[in-house]
Amino acid sequence: MNKTAEILTNEDAGGIYGTCPFPTENDIQMRIDVDKAVRALPPRLMLICRLIAQGAPKHEIYEQAGISHTTFLRDIVRIRRIFTQRNLQIYIND
């Protein structure tokens, strides 16, 4: 499966994008940019991002990552900083 197919699946068209049958060009570019940023992260930060994207509760994320709550919070700051450096801060939810 190519990278575009990994990023965009048929499930995306009906789920995330509601009534729109296909994602817009901006949606696609956002997903590509965020995916590139996440893939460039160190493994633990990548895991945290993936778990957040899956909607895992905080306690499950730091348990699965094998870190303390304090370390989890520090890692979130690191992830935010990296996204901001890549001009992706608009994709970070507060």
Secondary structure, DSSP 8 states (H G I E B T S, - for coil): --HHHHH--HHHHHTTTTT-SS--HHHHHHHHHHHHHHHTS-HHHHHHHHHHHTT--HHHHHHHHT--HHHHHHHHHHHHHHHHHTT-GGG---
